[in-house]
Amino acid sequence: MKVRTQIIVIALLRVILNTMHRMVYPFLTIFARGLGVDVTTLSLVLSGRNLAGIVGPAFGPVADTRGRKFVMLSGIALFTLGVGIVAVRPGFQTFSAALILAILSKSLFDPAVQAYFGDRVPYEQRGRAIAVTEMAWSLSFIAGVPVIGFLIARYGWAAPFPVLTALGLGMFLVIWRIIPHDWPHASEGGVTGAPAWASLQAVVTSIPALAGISIALWSSIANESVNLNFGVWLSDSFGLQIAALAGASAVIGIAELSGESLVALVTDRLGKGRAVLLGLSVNTLAALLLPFVGRTEAGALVGLFFFYLSFEFMIVSQLPMMTETVAQARGTVMSINLMAFGIGRSAGALLSAYVYARYGFPAVTLVAVIFNLLAMLALAEMQNKLAVLPTLRSWLSRTFSRDPGSE
């Protein structure tokens, strides 16, 4: 099968994975009510789910040493197991386990996909290729979440899980058929010697890779601060119910699809670094304006539209940039990058739940602005405009290698 066709098929399959991941946010209060817990308790579960993404680096070397197909199939298996246990035995414990297994499946599947296409698509065209696969993120809000809302409204909070289980089994069969076995060999440019350790070492000693990973960390804290609270904010401010919240999710999905489409159109031409800076700048401005334009329902939706459009444009532009930082360890780079998202989302969920409860939504958007500014500094470091990390590393090297007796 041609790479172009594989890109489209995998994008469609990722809609299913991402729907499970994203459906919790707009229906947070509905799931909490159905499970018999409060929103704060469920927010803590979400933090735990996101923190589970910290195991991502453990999977990266597996993709570099065992092949991308093996890791993709393992991710789908975890997803199917997670939704399957809820379908069989709905409850708070199984729901929590499903959320954790879902994020683990993304920790396996997504970096393997990015590394797979990083191997096969030239860098000057990679922004477009990855943007198409990332459209699954927005399509899950445009198509997946409204379907989930329909199932919940008609059959109850647990109704989506049998459907997701069947889809997971179908995904496994499709990946098995369309992705060739790709067991890596030394002649293909992989890291040799002690592969897992060598891959990790190559990444953690790369200044551009570390700086780029920190962009993922800071920007995801900023995004999750708004992401976790927008459904609660809309419900508190305007009394939106299930159908209206599903509609708001579709608006956000359209914004993200627009951002991904812009990446496909302009990022390769504009340059990945400039595109990331543009996205961060617009996202910061949108966060600043959101409390002011959000005094009406229409204004809130417009503000959220630009907030999500700019974030998606920024982060999808960052992905192809990261695939080239340590080319011989792409699976590991992309896994650690995803780990940074997981840590950032976990920290953002914890921080923003407290900030929203104590200070309200305007304070949440201020948190987003602060962390976006940190991401801009990280981008400057990645492009060697600040050179803080090399200077710090040089200073530490001189300090700890100095002979104590010489003083």
C-alpha positions, 0 to 999 in steps of 0.5 A: 500500500502506498504511503499516501493511502496509509496516511489517510487510513491511519488518520481515520483509525486515530479518530477512534483512539482520540474520541475515547481520549477527548470525550471526557472533557465536554461530558465531565459532569455527566460522567461524574454524575453517572459514576457517582463521584464529584467533578474534582474526583474525576479531575484527579483521575484525569491527572492520573491518566495524563501522568501515566503518559510518563512511561512514554520513553520506555516505549520509544526504544521499543519502536526503534528496536522492535519496529513501528508495526509491533508498537502500533498493534500493542497500542491498539490492544491496550485500547481495546482492553480498556474500553472492553472492561468498561463495556463488561463491567461499568463502574468507577474503577473500570472507567478509571482503568480504561482512561489509563489504558487509553493514554498508554495506548496513545503512548505506544501508537502515536509516536510509532506512527510519527516515527513511521512516517518520519522514516518514509516522508522527506523532511520538506514534506513531512509537515503536510504528512503529519498534519493529515494524520493529526486531523484525527484529533480534531475529527474526534471532536467534530464527529466522534464526540457528538456521536458519543453525546448521542449515545450517552443521551439516549442510552446512558453514560456507559453506552459508548464502550461496547461500540468502542470495543468493536471498533478497537478489534477492527483497528487491530485487523486493519493495522495488521494488514496495511503496515509492513513488518519493519524489524529494524537492522543496523544497515538502516541507520538505527542506533546500534550496540545497546539500542534502548540505552543508546537511543535514550542517551542520544535524545537526552544529550541533544540540546535541540531535542530537550528544548523542543520537548520542553515546548511540548511540556509548557504549551500542554500545561497552558492548553490543559488549563483551558481544556479541562475547564471549558465545559464546566465554564460554559455550563456554569456561565450559560447553563449548557446541557449535553446537546449544547456541550456536544455542539461546543465540542464540534466548534472546537473540533472545527477550530482544530481541523482548521489549525491542522489544515493550515499546517498542511498548507503553510508550515513546510513553506513558512518553516517549522520554527516560524510556524510554532512561534506564530501559533504560540503568539496567537494562542497567547493573545486568544487566552488573554482575550477569552475572559472578555469576549466570553461574556456571551455564549457566542463570544465564548465560542469564538474565543475558544475557536481561536484558542484551539486553532492556534494551539493545534497549528502550533503543536502539529508544526512542532511534531515534524520539527521534532522528528528530525532532531535525533533522526536515528532515534525517532521513536524515542524522541517522539515518545519523550515528546508525548511524555512531556505532553502527558506531564504537562496535561497532568500538571495543567489539570491539577493546577487549573482545577485549583485555580478555577475553583478558587479564582475563576476562569480569568485566572485560568487563562492567565496561567495559560499565558504564563506557560505559553511564554515559557514555551516561546523561550524554549523555542528560542533555545531550540533555535540556538538564539538563547544558548542557555542549555549549552552554557549551563552544561558547559558550566556544570562540566567545568565545575564538577570536573575541577580538581579540588586540590587545585584550589 
